[in-house]
């Protein structure tokens, strides 16, 4: 886990690089929308791993080549904007977390999960909510006392 100082430096580098990417004249970078999703800087500030999200996945290899070619310019501009003893060398990495998250959401949306109904549902007993926990007390919500969410749904005020 990065220290608080390294975390602030990561955020500042991310903010400045996001600004600087708009000024890059390389057509490979300008073809599609590119955003900086995260920056991880080493503790000695020698290297900064910059995670990039690319909108058009077909052009990702070309965009990465353009970013590596513009790395010296971006590092120089970053040194002018930040007051650090050492400006880290930028290591570009494609971030697939947005695509991965969208894929997970698609999978979850295709699952056939029945909705819980309070009306008309059968209580067979012996379920997980009916079982006492290790201390011998029942789980929250099973005591008959409404929870704040249930109380709010019935029109009552939260305490």
LINMO-V690671 format. One record per pair of residues at least 12 apart in sequence whose C-alpha atoms are under 10 Angstrom apart, sorted by sequence separation. I is the first residue (numbers start at 1). J is the second residue. D is the distance in Angstrom with one decimal. If there is no record, write none. Layout:
I;J;D
I;J;D
//
This chain:
21;33;9.9
22;34;9.0
38;50;6.2
39;51;6.1
52;64;8.8
75;87;7.0
129;141;8.6
130;142;7.1
21;34;7.8
22;35;9.8
37;50;7.9
38;51;5.1
39;52;9.1
75;88;7.5
129;142;6.9
130;143;9.8
21;35;8.1
36;50;7.0
37;51;5.6
38;52;7.5
75;89;6.9
21;36;8.9
36;51;5.9
37;52;5.8
38;53;9.3
52;67;9.7
74;89;9.8
75;90;7.0
18;34;8.7
19;35;9.7
35;51;8.6
36;52;4.7
37;53;6.4
74;90;8.5
18;35;6.5
19;36;9.7
35;52;5.7
36;53;6.3
37;54;10.0
72;89;8.6
17;35;9.0
18;36;5.9
34;52;6.8
35;53;5.3
36;54;9.0
71;89;8.3
72;90;8.5
17;36;7.3
18;37;9.1
34;53;5.9
35;54;6.7
71;90;6.6
16;36;9.8
33;53;8.4
34;54;4.8
35;55;8.5
71;91;8.4
14;35;9.5
15;36;8.2
33;54;6.1
34;55;6.4
71;92;8.7
14;36;6.3
15;37;9.9
17;39;9.7
32;54;7.2
33;55;5.4
34;56;8.8
68;90;8.5
13;36;9.7
14;37;7.7
15;38;9.7
32;55;6.4
33;56;7.4
67;90;9.6
68;91;8.0
14;38;6.6
15;39;9.7
31;55;10.0
32;56;6.1
67;91;9.5
68;92;7.0
13;38;9.3
14;39;5.9
29;54;9.6
31;56;8.8
32;57;9.3
67;92;7.3
13;39;7.2
14;40;9.3
34;60;9.5
67;93;10.0
11;38;8.0
12;39;9.2
13;40;9.4
32;59;7.8
65;92;9.5
10;38;7.8
11;39;7.2
13;41;9.1
31;59;8.1
32;60;9.0
64;92;7.2
10;39;5.3
11;40;9.2
34;63;8.4
64;93;8.0
9;39;9.0
10;40;6.1
29;59;9.2
33;63;9.8
64;94;7.7
9;40;9.2
10;41;6.2
28;59;8.2
29;60;9.3
31;62;9.4
32;63;8.2
63;94;9.7
7;39;9.0
9;41;7.8
10;42;9.6
28;60;9.3
31;63;8.1
7;40;8.3
17;50;9.1
28;61;9.3
29;62;7.7
30;63;8.3
61;94;9.3
6;40;8.5
7;41;8.4
14;48;10.0
18;52;9.9
28;62;5.8
29;63;5.0
60;94;8.0
6;41;6.9
13;48;8.7
27;62;9.5
28;63;5.2
29;64;7.9
6;42;8.1
9;45;9.2
14;50;7.9
27;63;8.8
28;64;8.4
29;65;8.6
30;66;9.2
6;43;6.9
13;50;9.0
14;51;9.3
26;63;9.1
28;65;7.8
29;66;5.7
2;40;8.5
5;43;9.5
6;44;9.5
10;48;8.2
28;66;5.4
29;67;6.7
2;41;8.5
6;45;8.5
10;49;9.6
26;65;10.0
27;66;7.8
28;67;8.3
45;84;8.7
47;86;9.5
48;87;9.0
49;88;9.2
50;89;10.0
57;96;9.8
2;42;8.6
3;43;8.5
10;50;9.3
26;66;6.3
45;85;8.6
46;86;6.7
47;87;8.3
48;88;5.6
49;89;8.4
50;90;6.6
51;91;8.6
52;92;7.1
53;93;8.9
54;94;7.5
2;43;7.8
25;66;9.6
26;67;8.3
28;69;10.0
29;70;9.1
45;86;6.3
46;87;6.9
47;88;4.6
48;89;6.0
49;90;6.1
50;91;5.9
51;92;6.3
52;93;6.1
53;94;6.1
54;95;8.0
24;66;9.2
44;86;8.6
45;87;6.9
46;88;4.4
47;89;4.7
48;90;5.1
49;91;4.7
50;92;5.0
51;93;4.9
52;94;4.9
53;95;5.2
54;96;8.6
57;99;9.7
24;67;8.7
26;69;8.5
45;88;5.4
46;89;6.0
47;90;6.1
48;91;6.0
49;92;6.1
50;93;5.9
51;94;5.6
52;95;5.3
53;96;6.8
55;98;9.8
26;70;7.5
44;88;8.8
45;89;8.4
46;90;8.9
47;91;7.0
48;92;8.5
49;93;6.8
50;94;8.3
51;95;5.2
52;96;8.5
53;97;8.3
54;98;9.7
55;99;9.7
25;70;8.8
50;95;8.9
51;96;9.0
53;98;7.7
54;99;10.0
21;67;8.9
24;70;7.2
42;88;8.5
51;97;9.9
53;99;9.2
24;71;9.9
41;88;7.6
41;89;9.4
21;70;9.4
24;73;8.5
41;90;9.2
24;74;8.2
41;91;9.8
23;74;9.4
39;90;9.5
40;91;9.7
39;91;9.6
20;73;9.6
21;74;8.0
39;92;9.6
20;74;6.9
39;93;9.8
20;75;9.9
38;93;9.9
36;92;9.9
17;74;7.4
20;77;7.8
36;93;10.0
37;94;9.5
38;95;8.6
16;74;9.6
17;75;9.1
20;78;8.2
36;94;9.5
37;95;7.4
36;95;8.8
37;96;10.0
17;77;9.1
35;95;9.7
37;97;9.2
16;77;9.1
17;78;7.3
37;98;9.5
16;78;6.9
13;78;7.6
16;81;7.7
12;78;9.9
13;79;10.0
16;82;8.6
13;81;9.4
12;81;9.8
13;82;8.1
12;82;8.2
9;82;9.2
13;87;9.8
9;84;9.2
13;88;9.5
//
